[in-house]
């Protein structure tokens, strides 16, 4: 039976391809039944790269959008993380454990502005200490618009 199937399948698929192959390939599910035949394997191979190519393009577009919309964000976040040991000084000074949640705007020039401490230390001397450290910190400079960021510091 295997020798008899390729000739009729080629004739049948050749007749079907001009009429229905392109629309079915776009839908994705209809050609799957034809993919079991040997000519369908060619369609399957052609369909998979198209699907595979579409997914990486979308992922690449998402990655490039994130990078272009927020230039320098990773560097600024690393610099904010690096301030954690200095924040411990605020705990040592006031001896109150908790989480200092901070919202700020990092400017392209490398300054923190519009610093707002919330959470356990909102409107407290410890919160003021955290705010002071951030306002004096030198952040990396970057190109683009200012970045609105949130950061949390565990004080223990």
C-alpha positions in Angstrom: 0.0 0.0 0.0 2.9 2.4 0.6 3.9 2.3 -3.0 0.4 2.9 -4.2 -0.2 5.9 -1.9 2.5 8.3 -3.1 1.2 8.5 -6.7 -2.4 9.2 -5.8 -1.4 11.5 -2.9 0.8 13.5 -5.2 -2.0 13.8 -7.7 -4.5 14.6 -5.0 -2.4 17.1 -3.1 -1.2 18.7 -6.4 -4.9 19.3 -7.2 -5.6 20.6 -3.7 -2.6 22.8 -3.2 -3.5 25.5 -5.7 -7.1 25.8 -4.4 -6.8 25.2 -0.7 -3.2 24.9 0.5 -2.5 28.6 1.3 -5.7 29.3 3.2 -5.4 26.1 5.2 -1.8 26.8 6.0 -2.8 30.1 7.4 -5.5 28.5 9.6 -2.9 26.0 10.9 -5.2 23.1 11.8 -6.5 21.9 8.5 -3.1 21.0 6.9 -2.3 18.9 10.0 -4.4 16.0 8.6 -2.6 16.3 5.2 0.8 16.4 7.0 0.6 12.7 7.6 1.2 12.1 3.8 4.7 12.5 2.5 3.9 15.7 0.5 2.3 17.0 3.6 5.6 16.6 5.4 7.0 19.3 3.1 4.0 21.5 4.1 4.7 20.7 7.7 8.4 21.7 7.4 7.4 24.9 5.7 4.7 25.7 8.3 6.9 25.1 11.3 9.6 27.6 10.4 6.9 30.2 9.7 5.4 29.6 13.1 8.8 29.4 14.7 9.9 32.5 12.9 6.8 34.4 14.1 7.4 33.6 17.8 11.0 34.8 17.9 10.2 37.9 16.0 7.5 38.7 18.6 9.9 38.0 21.4 12.6 40.0 19.8 10.2 42.9 19.3 9.2 42.7 23.0 12.8 42.7 24.1 13.8 45.6 21.9 10.8 47.6 23.0 11.7 47.1 26.7 15.3 48.1 26.0 14.5 51.1 23.9 11.6 52.4 26.1 13.7 52.1 29.3 17.3 52.8 28.5 19.6 52.3 31.5 17.0 50.9 33.8 19.0 47.7 34.6 22.1 49.8 35.6 20.0 52.1 37.7 18.3 49.2 39.5 21.7 47.6 40.2 22.9 50.9 41.7 19.8 51.1 43.9 20.4 47.5 45.0 24.0 48.4 45.9 22.7 51.0 48.3 21.3 48.3 50.6 24.3 48.2 53.0 24.1 51.9 53.4 20.4 51.6 54.3 21.4 49.2 57.1 22.9 52.3 58.7 19.3 53.7 59.1 18.3 50.5 60.9 21.4 50.7 63.2 20.6 54.3 64.0 17.0 53.8 64.9 16.8 50.1 65.7 13.4 49.5 64.0 13.0 46.5 61.7 10.8 46.7 58.6 10.6 47.3 54.9 11.2 50.7 53.4 9.3 50.9 50.0 10.6 53.7 47.9 9.3 55.3 44.7 11.6 57.6 42.9 12.4 59.1 39.5 15.9 58.5 38.2 17.1 61.3 35.9 19.3 60.8 32.9 22.0 62.8 34.7 22.2 60.2 37.5 20.2 61.8 40.3 17.2 60.4 42.3 14.3 62.8 42.5 10.8 62.8 43.8 11.8 60.2 46.4 8.8 58.9 48.4 9.3 56.4 51.2 6.2 54.3 52.0 5.4 51.2 53.9 6.7 50.7 57.5 8.8 53.9 57.4 6.5 56.4 55.8 6.9 59.8 57.7 9.4 58.4 60.2 13.0 59.3 61.1 14.1 56.0 59.5 12.2 56.8 56.3 13.9 60.2 56.3 17.3 58.5 56.7 16.5 56.3 53.7 15.4 59.3 51.7 18.5 61.2 52.5 20.8 58.3 51.3 18.9 58.1 48.0 18.9 61.9 47.4 22.7 61.9 47.9 23.4 58.8 45.8 25.1 59.0 42.5 23.2 56.8 40.0 24.4 55.8 36.6 23.7 58.3 33.8 21.8 57.2 30.8 20.1 58.5 27.6 16.4 58.9 27.3 13.5 60.0 29.5 13.6 59.9 33.3 12.7 56.5 34.8 10.0 56.0 37.4 11.2 53.2 39.7 10.2 51.3 42.9 12.6 49.8 45.3 12.3 48.0 48.6 14.9 47.8 51.3 14.7 45.3 54.2 16.0 47.0 57.3 17.2 44.5 60.0 
